[in-house]
Amino acid sequence: MKPIRRFVSLLLALAMALVPGLVAHAQPTEYQLKAVFLLNFARYVEWPAESLRNTGRIELCVLGRDPFGEALEAIAGKQAQDREVSVRLLAMPQQAAECQLLFLAGSEERRMHAALRELASLPVLTVSDIDGFADAGGGIGFATVDDRVRFDINAAALQQASLKASAQLMRIARRVIGLEARP
């Protein structure tokens, strides 16, 4: 268990070092940490080559009321998989087809199932902090446990979207859903 904790600590330290001003004098906020996690998800999830071929960037989109504030501005322009990360706010799930990573804000809880159905077969990594998101078919669901931001991965949802999470990312997840039934 210690190598995993060391990897998580190293991952967070690296991400925070790459995002200047994120932790200047105070503890980072919940959404500053989640923004760093989103950047790292972009680094440690593999998309099909054809979904990245026509663009020189990874599009990180937010559907609904943006809970991040300036935290996403801090990661915009950073590199993930030799591509620049750009951030875009969306009003409708149909606009997410051009995104590689979609954060579903809590304001979209009522439309969550419809949004997941809309995106199910597209190579879009869906992420949210809505309770039960990964269990409902989302790719990665944030959870706060003992005042720490953690996440669950739905391996079946990632596979359906033709995405592949790195082994390191799978190891540091709180839970991996969809692997339990495999031999």
One Martini backbone bead per residue (centre of mass of N, CA, C, O) as a GRO file, in nm:
protein
  183
    1MET     BB    1   0.053   0.065  -0.016
    2LYS     BB    2   0.292   0.270  -0.014
    3PRO     BB    3   0.342   0.309  -0.323
    4ILE     BB    4   0.069   0.439  -0.373
    5ARG     BB    5   0.096   0.681  -0.186
    6ARG     BB    6   0.350   0.788  -0.321
    7PHE     BB    7   0.222   0.833  -0.599
    8VAL     BB    8   0.004   1.030  -0.511
    9SER     BB    9   0.191   1.241  -0.388
   10LEU     BB   10   0.356   1.287  -0.645
   11LEU     BB   11   0.122   1.367  -0.829
   12LEU     BB   12   0.028   1.615  -0.664
   13ALA     BB   13   0.297   1.764  -0.651
   14LEU     BB   14   0.338   1.789  -0.953
   15ALA     BB   15   0.075   1.933  -1.023
   16MET     BB   16   0.119   2.178  -0.831
   17ALA     BB   17   0.388   2.267  -0.963
   18LEU     BB   18   0.246   2.314  -1.254
   19VAL     BB   19   0.045   2.510  -1.078
   20PRO     BB   20   0.071   2.814  -1.037
   21GLY     BB   21  -0.079   2.943  -0.740
   22LEU     BB   22  -0.256   2.715  -0.611
   23VAL     BB   23  -0.056   2.713  -0.325
   24ALA     BB   24   0.068   2.970  -0.208
   25HIS     BB   25  -0.075   2.995   0.117
   26ALA     BB   26  -0.300   2.788   0.089
   27GLN     BB   27  -0.517   2.569   0.088
   28PRO     BB   28  -0.667   2.391  -0.123
   29THR     BB   29  -0.939   2.353  -0.278
   30GLU     BB   30  -1.153   2.128  -0.390
   31TYR     BB   31  -1.149   2.244  -0.694
   32GLN     BB   32  -0.847   2.255  -0.727
   33LEU     BB   33  -0.801   1.952  -0.694
   34LYS     BB   34  -0.996   1.860  -0.920
   35ALA     BB   35  -0.843   2.001  -1.147
   36VAL     BB   36  -0.586   1.833  -1.115
   37PHE     BB   37  -0.719   1.566  -1.168
   38LEU     BB   38  -0.814   1.628  -1.456
   39LEU     BB   39  -0.533   1.659  -1.569
   40ASN     BB   40  -0.445   1.367  -1.493
   41PHE     BB   41  -0.656   1.221  -1.655
   42ALA     BB   42  -0.547   1.331  -1.928
   43ARG     BB   43  -0.267   1.175  -1.880
   44TYR     BB   44  -0.402   0.864  -1.782
   45VAL     BB   45  -0.570   0.858  -2.049
   46GLU     BB   46  -0.674   0.671  -2.333
   47TRP     BB   47  -0.727   0.749  -2.663
   48PRO     BB   48  -0.825   0.728  -2.958
   49ALA     BB   49  -0.654   0.834  -3.223
   50GLU     BB   50  -0.897   0.955  -3.391
   51SER     BB   51  -0.990   1.161  -3.155
   52LEU     BB   52  -0.691   1.329  -3.183
   53ARG     BB   53  -0.598   1.391  -3.479
   54ASN     BB   54  -0.755   1.691  -3.542
   55THR     BB   55  -0.599   1.779  -3.272
   56GLY     BB   56  -0.379   1.976  -3.045
   57ARG     BB   57  -0.593   1.895  -2.817
   58ILE     BB   58  -0.750   1.892  -2.496
   59GLU     BB   59  -1.089   1.884  -2.421
   60LEU     BB   60  -1.226   2.057  -2.143
   61CYS     BB   61  -1.548   2.012  -2.010
   62VAL     BB   62  -1.841   2.196  -1.887
   63LEU     BB   63  -2.152   2.092  -1.751
   64GLY     BB   64  -2.287   2.362  -1.633
   65ARG     BB   65  -2.225   2.488  -1.339
   66ASP     BB   66  -1.932   2.632  -1.247
   67PRO     BB   67  -1.732   2.522  -0.962
   68PHE     BB   68  -1.421   2.627  -1.015
   69GLY     BB   69  -1.360   2.884  -1.142
   70GLU     BB   70  -1.016   2.954  -1.155
   71ALA     BB   71  -0.898   2.659  -1.156
   72LEU     BB   72  -0.906   2.606  -1.471
   73GLU     BB   73  -0.712   2.831  -1.558
   74ALA     BB   74  -0.455   2.687  -1.433
   75ILE     BB   75  -0.475   2.437  -1.661
   76ALA     BB   76  -0.479   2.599  -1.893
   77GLY     BB   77  -0.219   2.502  -2.125
   78LYS     BB   78  -0.144   2.249  -2.041
   79GLN     BB   79  -0.002   1.928  -2.049
   80ALA     BB   80  -0.130   1.634  -2.240
   81GLN     BB   81  -0.005   1.421  -2.441
   82ASP     BB   82   0.127   1.655  -2.615
   83ARG     BB   83  -0.112   1.854  -2.524
   84GLU     BB   84  -0.329   2.101  -2.503
   85VAL     BB   85  -0.529   2.236  -2.257
   86SER     BB   86  -0.872   2.301  -2.283
   87VAL     BB   87  -1.148   2.521  -2.195
   88ARG     BB   88  -1.512   2.450  -2.175
   89LEU     BB   89  -1.839   2.567  -2.182
   90LEU     BB   90  -2.161   2.411  -2.143
   91ALA     BB   91  -2.522   2.357  -2.210
   92MET     BB   92  -2.506   2.081  -2.381
   93PRO     BB   93  -2.443   1.748  -2.440
   94GLN     BB   94  -2.410   1.769  -2.758
   95GLN     BB   95  -2.136   1.945  -2.731
   96ALA     BB   96  -1.937   1.694  -2.631
   97ALA     BB   97  -1.819   1.553  -2.892
   98GLU     BB   98  -1.541   1.744  -2.885
   99CYS     BB   99  -1.467   1.610  -2.626
  100GLN     BB  100  -1.261   1.432  -2.396
  101LEU     BB  101  -1.355   1.592  -2.132
  102LEU     BB  102  -1.634   1.563  -1.891
  103PHE     BB  103  -1.786   1.779  -1.663
  104LEU     BB  104  -2.047   1.714  -1.438
  105ALA     BB  105  -2.237   1.910  -1.281
  106GLY     BB  106  -2.456   1.931  -1.017
  107SER     BB  107  -2.678   2.084  -1.194
  108GLU     BB  108  -2.707   1.789  -1.372
  109GLU     BB  109  -2.850   1.559  -1.213
  110ARG     BB  110  -3.127   1.534  -1.370
  111ARG     BB  111  -2.945   1.489  -1.660
  112MET     BB  112  -2.741   1.255  -1.633
  113HIS     BB  113  -2.861   1.008  -1.786
  114ALA     BB  114  -2.893   1.153  -2.058
  115ALA     BB  115  -2.596   1.228  -2.094
  116LEU     BB  116  -2.481   0.938  -2.083
  117ARG     BB  117  -2.637   0.834  -2.328
  118GLU     BB  118  -2.527   1.043  -2.535
  119LEU     BB  119  -2.202   0.946  -2.461
  120ALA     BB  120  -2.149   0.631  -2.449
  121SER     BB  121  -2.001   0.593  -2.758
  122LEU     BB  122  -1.803   0.809  -2.689
  123PRO     BB  123  -1.468   0.950  -2.655
  124VAL     BB  124  -1.565   1.032  -2.339
  125LEU     BB  125  -1.469   1.155  -2.037
  126THR     BB  126  -1.655   1.110  -1.753
  127VAL     BB  127  -1.708   1.357  -1.487
  128SER     BB  128  -1.798   1.361  -1.126
  129ASP     BB  129  -1.966   1.470  -0.799
  130ILE     BB  130  -2.199   1.298  -0.819
  131ASP     BB  131  -2.372   1.087  -0.661
  132GLY     BB  132  -2.317   0.779  -0.821
  133PHE     BB  133  -2.186   0.817  -1.104
  134ALA     BB  134  -2.026   0.553  -1.163
  135ASP     BB  135  -2.271   0.362  -1.106
  136ALA     BB  136  -2.446   0.511  -1.351
  137GLY     BB  137  -2.195   0.527  -1.595
  138GLY     BB  138  -1.962   0.679  -1.528
  139GLY     BB  139  -1.624   0.704  -1.540
  140ILE     BB  140  -1.570   0.936  -1.306
  141GLY     BB  141  -1.598   0.956  -0.944
  142PHE     BB  142  -1.622   1.166  -0.699
  143ALA     BB  143  -1.495   1.161  -0.351
  144THR     BB  144  -1.540   1.235  -0.006
  145VAL     BB  145  -1.285   1.124   0.229
  146ASP     BB  146  -1.181   1.247   0.501
  147ASP     BB  147  -1.123   1.526   0.346
  148ARG     BB  148  -1.077   1.362   0.071
  149VAL     BB  149  -0.998   1.328  -0.255
  150ARG     BB  150  -1.161   1.093  -0.455
  151PHE     BB  151  -1.200   0.794  -0.677
  152ASP     BB  152  -1.401   0.640  -0.926
  153ILE     BB  153  -1.401   0.362  -1.157
  154ASN     BB  154  -1.557   0.281  -1.473
  155ALA     BB  155  -1.452   0.037  -1.676
  156ALA     BB  156  -1.698  -0.010  -1.861
  157ALA     BB  157  -1.734   0.284  -1.955
  158LEU     BB  158  -1.455   0.314  -2.079
  159GLN     BB  159  -1.479   0.083  -2.281
  160GLN     BB  160  -1.731   0.194  -2.433
  161ALA     BB  161  -1.548   0.467  -2.501
  162SER     BB  162  -1.251   0.373  -2.579
  163LEU     BB  163  -1.098   0.368  -2.300
  164LYS     BB  164  -0.776   0.397  -2.106
  165ALA     BB  165  -0.655   0.331  -1.805
  166SER     BB  166  -0.407   0.338  -1.616
  167ALA     BB  167  -0.265   0.148  -1.377
  168GLN     BB  168  -0.212   0.377  -1.177
  169LEU     BB  169  -0.501   0.488  -1.170
  170MET     BB  170  -0.637   0.225  -1.077
  171ARG     BB  171  -0.477   0.197  -0.804
  172ILE     BB  172  -0.576   0.492  -0.678
  173ALA     BB  173  -0.844   0.408  -0.664
  174ARG     BB  174  -1.098   0.337  -0.460
  175ARG     BB  175  -1.268   0.225  -0.713
  176VAL     BB  176  -1.345  -0.053  -0.939
  177ILE     BB  177  -1.579  -0.076  -1.181
  178GLY     BB  178  -1.619  -0.392  -1.364
  179LEU     BB  179  -1.392  -0.612  -1.241
  180GLU     BB  180  -1.522  -0.822  -1.044
  181ALA     BB  181  -1.625  -1.046  -1.274
  182ARG     BB  182  -1.348  -1.110  -1.340
  183PRO     BB  183  -1.099  -1.372  -1.357
   0.00000   0.00000   0.00000
